[in-house]
Amino acid sequence: MKILVATDKFKGSLTSFEACNHIAEGIRLVDDNAEVLVFPMADGGEGFAAVLKYYLHTQTVTCKTVDPLMRQMDATYEWDSKGKVAIIELAAASGLLLLSEEERNPLKTSTFGTGILIQHAITAGAEKIILGVGGSATNDAGMGILAALGFKFLDDDGNEINPVGGGLQYLYSIIPPGNLPKFHFEIACDVTNILFGLDGAAYVYGAQKGAAKNDIIVLDNGLQNFAKVVQKQTLKDIAYFPGAGAAGGVAAGLMAYFEVSIKAGAEMILKKSAMSTHIKEVDLIITGEGKLDNQSLYGKVIGIVASLANQHQIPVLALCGKLAIDKKQVKEMGLVTAYGITDDGTNNMDAINNAGPLLKKLTEKAFAAFIHNSKA
């Protein structure tokens, strides 16, 4: 029997590589003759660059930068010298996981550190930046990135504004650098939110980044103001395209001044992995991620893998930490069935702390059941 394993990370507990390996071990407990093909996956969040490195064999570059609160740190990005492409995770220097719970406040955080990584890559000769925007701690419309690239942001008195989320409300004019670098941004994004309003960056994602209710109103007003200033100066409407609100408006801010295309991160990984060339040969696909919910269908790994498998009538099992959809929704996603580590009453903390062994055990159970049902 040939099984293809293609999972995302289990956030907070397992990388996609670790998850795939534990699943492979669980399969072999049931059938040690099974041929297992492993394809680590990712969307645009943490682990995106590492997974692309696995498939593209890129060079890891380390450089000095700053975290979301402008504290000195080192971060890495991936460099493809042949294609002159840099692969950068926004979370590497501007991620929520870099801050303690008490430090999280999108009024005060900035994407400036990500901008330093981008500037470093440009200096190295990058002609394209692939930017994974998941996991951000910011809501600055990309002002921090732009500031690191030489842009200046002024209030109505001509004073320079600090490029943080709280500064957006004071923005009156934007001064681009004299020599604006020409290159292409390819943004890996798994959300379709617009820039502002109830479906925008601040209202949908602000709270999880540490914003209080009043902060969200301030941030949303700031994003509206940013879009208004951009439209006045460039005649571009950056507010309403799908993904404009990703990572606190980063896509919108970059779209104002650069050539930008937005793609689902999981689809990007799928293409680079060449997994589609193997899919016709397999008897079963096992996919997974930390939490399987309604959002998993939209641009995330499980939805992308299930869609591809269904095109070739290959059965798909999904394994996750927490299963948050019912049987009907599982079927609607194109899955044969789905299992969660917490299904048996295991509490969330134990599921996170012991995710590897528990995932291996869950795989053994799920794969044995699949074989039994296939023979029935």
Buried (B, 14 or more C-beta within 10 A) or exposed (E): BEBBBBBBBBBBBBBBBBBBBBBBBBBBBBBEEBEBBBBBBBBBBBBBBBBBBBBBEBEEBEBEBBBBBBEEEEBBBBBBEEEBBBBBBBBBBBBBEBBEEEBBBBBBBBBBBBBBBBBBBBEBEBBBBBBBBBBBBBBBBBBBBBBBBBBBBBBEEEEEBBBBBBBBBBBBBBEBEEEEBEBBBBBBBBBBBBBBBEEBBBBBBBBEBBBEEEBBBBBBBBBBBBBEBBBEEEEEBBBBBEBBBBBBBBBBBBBBBBEBEBBBBBBBBBEBBEBEEEBEEBBBBBBBBBBBBEBBBEBBBBBBBBBBBBEEEBBBBBBBBBBBBEEEBBEEBBBBBBBBBBEEEBEEEEBBEBBBEBBBBBBBBBBBBBBEEEEE
